[in-house]
């Protein structure tokens, strides 16, 4: 898919565009993995910040037991509590979030639109670590 193809260009058509509102994409690493960091790129051709950005890691696909690794939901509107991470301007550099050394198989990224419009755009998500 476009979200895991290794291409991080902010060009038109290089992103997965999801409807307005709270949306998420999920990555299956295919096996338990020691995760050290997660990189994420949203659309960035025009200046914008994405709202309610969250990153979660879990060993089960339903995320019944999950670890929050990034949350900039300043008002807690997604229901996972008020986030402590800062809102950031999207650039071609993306977001690189160190997560320590946690174990999981699935990574889920949330957002709820941007300052440009209500749509949710994902260009790339990369997980850095090693399979167990």
C-alpha positions in Angstrom: 0.0 0.0 0.0 1.0 3.6 -0.3 1.5 3.9 3.5 4.3 1.3 3.5 5.9 1.7 0.1 9.0 3.6 1.3 8.1 6.7 -0.7 7.9 9.9 1.4 7.3 12.5 -1.3 4.6 15.1 -0.5 3.5 15.0 -4.1 -0.2 14.9 -5.1 -1.4 11.3 -5.4 1.4 9.9 -3.1 -0.9 9.7 -0.1 -3.8 7.7 1.3 -6.7 10.2 1.7 -9.3 9.3 4.3 -12.6 11.0 4.9 -13.2 13.7 7.5 -13.5 12.9 11.2 -11.5 10.5 13.3 -9.7 8.0 11.0 -6.9 5.6 11.5 -4.5 3.4 9.5 -3.0 0.2 10.9 0.2 -1.6 10.0 0.7 -5.3 10.6 4.4 -6.1 11.2 3.5 -9.9 10.7 5.3 -10.9 13.9 6.1 -9.6 17.4 8.8 -6.9 17.0 10.9 -4.9 19.3 10.1 -1.3 18.3 12.5 1.5 19.0 10.9 4.3 16.9 8.1 5.1 14.5 8.3 7.5 11.6 5.1 9.1 10.1 4.6 11.4 7.2 1.3 13.3 6.4 0.6 15.4 3.4 2.8 18.5 3.5 2.7 20.4 0.1 0.9 23.3 1.9 1.4 24.4 5.5 -0.8 22.4 7.9 -0.9 20.6 11.2 -3.0 17.5 11.7 -5.4 17.3 14.6 -5.6 14.7 17.3 -2.6 12.7 16.1 -2.0 9.5 18.1 0.3 6.5 17.6 -0.4 3.2 19.4 1.3 -0.2 19.5 -0.4 -3.5 20.3 0.2 -7.2 20.1 -3.5 -7.8 19.1 -5.2 -6.4 16.0 -8.2 -5.1 18.0 -6.0 -3.0 20.3 -7.7 -4.3 23.4 -4.3 -3.9 25.2 -2.3 -1.2 23.6 0.6 1.2 24.4 0.2 4.9 23.5 3.5 6.3 22.1 2.4 9.7 20.8 -0.7 11.8 21.6 -1.2 15.5 20.7 -5.0 15.4 21.3 -5.0 18.6 23.4 -8.6 18.3 24.6 -9.0 14.5 24.9 -11.7 14.5 22.2 -10.7 11.0 20.9 -11.4 9.5 24.3 -7.9 8.4 25.1 -7.1 11.2 27.5 -5.4 14.6 26.9 -2.2 14.2 25.0 1.1 15.7 26.2 2.9 15.8 22.8 3.0 19.1 20.9 1.2 19.8 17.7 3.7 20.1 14.9 3.8 21.6 11.4 3.9 18.9 8.7 7.1 18.9 6.6 8.9 16.5 4.3 10.9 15.4 7.4 7.8 13.9 9.0 7.6 12.9 12.6 10.1 10.6 14.2 8.9 9.3 17.6 11.3 7.4 19.8 9.3 4.8 21.8 12.0 3.3 23.9 12.0 -0.4 23.4 8.5 -1.8 23.4 7.1 -5.0 21.9 4.2 -5.3 19.5 3.0 -6.5 16.2 0.5 -3.8 15.1 0.9 0.0 14.8 -2.1 2.2 14.5 -2.1 6.0 13.7 -5.0 8.3 14.3 -5.9 11.8 13.1 -9.0 13.9 12.7 -8.3 16.3 9.9 -5.9 19.2 9.6 -5.8 22.9 9.7 -6.2 22.9 5.9 -9.4 20.8 5.7 -11.2 17.9 7.4 -9.5 15.1 5.4 -6.8 12.8 6.8 -3.8 12.1 4.6 -1.1 9.5 5.3 2.0 9.4 3.1 4.2 6.9 5.0 4.6 5.1 8.3 7.9 3.3 9.1 8.6 1.2 12.1 12.2 0.9 13.3 13.2 -2.1 15.4 13.8 -5.8 14.9 11.7 -8.9 14.8 11.8 -11.1 17.9 
